Amino acid sequence: MELLIMVYACKTSCAKSIIGVIPYFPYSKQCKMRKRGSIVSKLLASMMCKAGLTHLITMDLHQKEIQGFFNIPVDNLRASPFLLQYIQEEVAWFLSLCLMLSLRAQSFAERLRLGIAVIHGEAQDAESDLVDGRHSPPMVRSVAAIHPSLEIPMLIPKEKPPITVVGDVGGRIAIIVDDIIDDVDSFLAAAETLKERGAYKIFVMATHGLLSSDAPRLIEESAIDEVVVTNTIPHEIQKLQCPKIKTVDISMILSEAIRRIHNGESMSYLFRNIGLDD
């Protein structure tokens, strides 16, 4: 549960009232990188429910299964219609030259009738290897300190495969889709690979733009032409540092969700034209 935009309600003696909208960050980037770290989603869900939440609105959960941790109604809204509209309006003249990339791109590509290319592999970063425990346990041949007769085989750490692209991106506009963009190293490495393969322009689209640390500067100096994020998180300062960052407003769907919950209306209208992979 990397990011939640939460709207919570409580029952007063008179009526149910909407209390507020809260940006929520359950854990840091360093904790996220720990592959064997504990799953805190259930604990946080229990804490929020104990605090009195009666309804929860989220926007593009990193894993949709997180909704099952809550014993209250959860409406996981999607930003895909707004991102699709941005592509149709801002890249309309070049739509026939576009390619969608990433695991989440299939749903976008089907609705826009675009081709798909696949990026796989990881950015080569020795520091992150140390953080996520990729090089532990150490590479040893034997452990004589335990018992002279004990021997364990050579332990080889997992190697990162380099980033590669499957598909022809030459002369095409590449659109990389993800749910969150914070540490931009993987996006920068993917953009460099796409440029080497002859991509004409590179767009990165994500629902949540954390863009922490020196991400704006790195984006400005990179081969990425434009980064499109929604306003689930304020990033006015980042936009001043990097003109490549563009914002898509999704406040309309949040306000409509609040209105419908307050009036006891159906929420199904907000999930029309939403794909299963969104």
C-alpha positions, 0 to 999 in steps of 0.5 A, spaced: 500 500 500 504 505 497 500 510 497 492 512 499 488 518 497 483 517 503 476 520 504 473 517 511 467 518 514 464 517 521 457 517 524 455 522 528 449 523 533 446 526 527 448 524 520 454 521 517 459 526 515 465 527 510 471 528 515 477 530 510 481 527 504 488 525 507 494 523 503 498 517 506 504 514 506 505 508 509 512 506 509 519 509 506 522 508 499 528 504 503 522 499 507 519 498 500 526 496 497 527 490 503 524 484 499 523 480 506 520 486 509 513 485 513 507 486 510 504 492 514 498 493 510 493 489 514 496 492 520 494 499 517 487 497 515 486 495 522 488 501 525 484 505 521 478 501 522 479 502 529 480 509 529 472 509 526 473 509 519 466 507 515 468 508 508 474 508 504 476 511 497 483 510 494 486 512 488 489 506 484 492 502 489 499 499 488 495 492 489 488 491 488 488 485 493 489 490 499 482 492 499 481 485 502 485 487 508 479 492 510 472 490 513 469 496 511 467 498 504 473 500 499 472 504 493 478 504 489 478 509 483 482 509 477 485 514 474 486 511 467 480 515 464 483 521 465 490 519 462 487 516 456 483 523 455 490 526 456 493 521 450 487 523 446 488 530 446 495 532 447 498 526 442 492 525 438 496 527 431 501 522 433 497 516 435 498 512 430 505 512 431 505 510 439 507 504 442 505 502 450 510 499 454 509 496 461 505 491 464 499 495 465 499 498 458 495 492 455 489 495 457 491 502 455 493 499 448 486 496 447 482 502 448 487 506 444 488 501 439 495 502 439 501 497 439 505 494 445 512 493 446 515 490 453 520 492 457 523 487 462 529 487 466 532 492 472 536 498 472 543 496 474 544 500 481 549 497 486 546 501 492 539 498 491 542 491 491 545 492 498 539 495 501 534 489 498 539 484 501 540 481 494 548 480 496 546 476 502 548 471 505 555 472 503 559 468 498 562 463 502 564 456 500 564 453 507 562 454 514 568 451 519 566 455 525 559 451 526 563 444 525 569 442 521 565 437 517 560 442 515 560 444 508 555 448 504 555 450 496 557 456 493 552 461 494 551 466 488 547 472 489 541 474 484 544 478 478 539 483 475 538 482 468 539 488 464 533 492 461 531 490 454 526 492 450 521 487 446 518 490 440 520 495 434 520 502 437 524 505 432 521 512 430 515 511 434 512 515 440 513 510 447 508 511 452 511 508 459 505 507 464 505 505 471 502 507 478 507 511 481 513 514 480 518 516 485 525 513 484 526 515 477 532 510 476 528 505 472 525 510 468 531 513 466 534 507 464 528 505 460 528 511 456 536 511 455 534 504 452 528 506 448 532 512 445 538 507 443 533 503 439 530 509 435 524 512 439 522 518 437 519 521 443 518 518 450 512 519 455 512 517 462 505 516 465 503 515 472 497 516 477 502 518 483 507 523 482 512 522 488 518 525 485 522 525 491 529 527 492 533 530 486 528 526 481 526 533 477 533 534 476 534 527 473 528 527 469 530 534 466 537 532 464 534 525 461 531 523 454 524 523 457 520 528 453 514 528 458 512 526 465 504 526 466 502 525 473 495 526 476 494 531 482 493 526 488 500 529 491 501 536 490 508 537 486 508 544 484 515 545 487 517 539 482 514 542 476 518 549 477 524 545 477 522 541 471 518 543 466 517 536 463 512 534 468 505 535 467 499 535 471 492 531 470 486 534 474 482 528 477 479 532 483 472 531 479 472 524 480 474 524 488 468 530 489 463 526 485 465 520 489 464 524 496 457 526 493 455 519 492 457 516 498 454 522 502 447 521 498 447 514 499 448 513 491 451 508 487 458 508 485 458 504 479 457 510 474 465 511 476 467 505 474 464 505 467 469 503 461 474 501 467 478 495 464 480 489 469 488 491 468 487 498 470 
